[in-house]
Amino acid sequence: MASLTVDHITKSFGHFQAITDLSMEVQEGTIFGFLGANGAGKTTTMRMILDILRPDRGRVTWNGQDVREVPRRNWGYLPEERGLYPKMRVDEQLLFLARLNGLSKQDAEKELTEWLDRFQISANRKKKIEELSKGNQQKVQFLATILHDPTILVMDEPFSGLDPVNANVLKEAFVEMHRRGKTIIFSTHQLEQAEELCQEIVIINKGQSVVQGSVREVKRKPGRQVARLKLDNDAQAAWLEQLAGVQVTRRREDYIEMQLPAHLNPNVIVEAALQHGGIISRFEIAEPSLTDIFIELVGMSALPDVPSALSA
Amino acid sequence: MATNTVETPAKNGVEQEQGTIVVSADGAAAQNNLRNIRLILGREYKNRVTQRSFIITSVILLVIVFLAAFIPTVIQLVSSGSSSSGQTSIVVVNEAGSVAGLNEAELTADITTALNGTSTGSSAPYVLSIQPQTSLSTLQSQVKDGKLDMLLVLERPTNQNVRFTYYTTNSSTNDPNLSAIQGLTLQLTFFDTAHRLGLTSSQTQRLAAPPDLVVVQTQPSQTTQPTSESAAGFVLAFAGVILIFISIQVYAGIVATGVAEEKSSRMMEILVNAATPFQLLAGKIVGIGAACLTQMGCLVVVGIGALLLQTPLQAALFGAHAGSFSQYLTGVSIPFYLLFLLYFLLAFFLYATLFAGLASLVKRQEEIQSVIMLPLLLMSSGYVLFFFVVATPDATVTKVLSYIPFWTPMWMLMRLALGTVAWWEIVVTVALMLLTILACTWFAARLYRYGVLMYGQKPSLGHLLKLVRMH
């Protein structure tokens, strides 16, 4: 099985260590999530995967071949900072980029027609980018990434700034590309999206890998279980705080969420609830969400959207 | 699958000390290089020439150039229109009696020859009439009212020289006829004095004989070049230098704006994945250069066409008085125009490359001005100095300074038009410019590679030097 291998790469800018000894492996044909807070080094890593930057040490290979030797048309890159020529027509722009990426003019035209249809923006074919709605601009931006039929898609925060409708269109496109056997690497700090789409993920913090593996593996990693409890007659259930080993993580209108060590039998919570005369309307053992894991492993200080002095 | 290593030459971060440049020159890569540059320059060209602002500017410039070609004709028309017949009427009132022993008829003939030379009839500039002294006050008021152009009164105080009184509406600083009147009065006084001193006419003739003066001009160019041609050279040198100064500034500025635009619209992020910084830089400069050359070509064609129109137009308006503008065009040979084009292109590539490299460092378009200050200053200083040396096109200092590549285009043009230039000087200056362009391209590609993905702090000069020195 072919794969993209990031092999112990290190990169620094001046005195700032951006990436430290990072390794990861992305299997061909999978959707790979690249998670981390702002400034964790996601964009820098992606640029090294694309050979826009070179690592100081270590190397990045695709099927054992150094990425700098992989023809450019195999790569599709959606940068975090979206950009298209605002005054250029949609079709001219996309044809230009597709041809620059190695497609012949005829092939580019064929692909363009097909994809504009799929994204239902054929009517905008002759319009200038600046005349399009934000959502349609995002679609065109996505087409600019995939029109030349790349093997590996590298997408930096593809979902940022999308409304739910357009996010869904993009998700559908992801699934379609996945169906076609493309390898997709995307970075995000919206953990729900990663959970929904990815077979494998890596979480990085301050340029170092924190945890990686399949979503299932990562979920088990903390060695904790999550329980959710709702009592009809005692919404606060203050006694939970005194329970040994139990840690309340969230209080919501319809449940209280808590973490407990893997070895602890969840029954103790039910017993305690009954002892306190509670009427249990909901009790469940839930898998920890990636958010929990993220917070658990990276810590509160590195939560997404916490202002950071460092730029990605 | 053909591997393609030249596609990705070391796009390193600035501080990286140990990265390797992948150098490869296999056929596929070079082909790809050309293909990508062609695609990029095609886009740049099309984008530029279809831009509304570019089209509007071009049309305005075309109209200006077309109209400007008519200015000399219009000036000639206006100045000749000040007297209705194209001739100046002069009335002479002689109260002095006999002057230089001549009778009235001889005096009239003398004055006419002195004013008109050999031309007669309608082509003579002055129409002379002698009027009796009784009408003097009427004539004076006619001059005042502008009905009469000039009035000359001759009087003789007892035993003294003839006194001339010249009445005119023209101001003393701006009187085209004054020199003619001065010449006339000088001549009449001379002969009159000679007559009163009792000299014979042959003695007077000998006194009036012109001095035997031979002028030897040692500069070969000035002896071989007819005056009309050197005048045309002067006009062309000025026009060429001003054209180069303004157009290079504007066109290289467009390149700088294009780079900053691509960066601020974040288009660069996608482009760097598909093409190398060198391809992007080369494609952009050549593409915009071609668009600008198209504009320039249209202007030149319209300008020359409009100038050629002037000859038949002037012939129709002024008849034999028409000055020939085609002389201005043909007076300086075709090589001048070709060399102008050559130096213009070299200047464009030199400055556009520098501007593009520097513009890649800015975050927003508004910051362009501050980074291109240095090359701009370099060009302006050459332009300003040009006006000091234009009088001495063959001076050694001019020659030496015209070898400075940043000034070569302007100064060599001036020397070509006004002075003498050996063929090897052209070869050397062009070679020097090409070398400088290569060095600037190398420098700019380095800045570009680093600058296009940098959105942070503007780098310091030391930082830049370090960047450029880096392998």
Interface residues (C-beta under 8 A of the other chain):
Chain A: K11 S12 F13 G14 R47 L50 D51 I52 L53 R54 D56 R68 E69 P71 R72 W75 Y77 P79 E80 E81 R82 G83 L84 Y85 P86 K87 M88 E92 F96 L97 R99 L100 N101 A144 T145 S311
Chain B: M1 A2 T3 N4 T5 E7 T8 A10 K11 N12 G13 V14 E15 Q16 Q18 G19 V22 N36 L39 I40 R43 N47 Q51 E262 S265 R266 M267 M268 E269 I270 L271 V272 N273 A274 A275 L453 G456
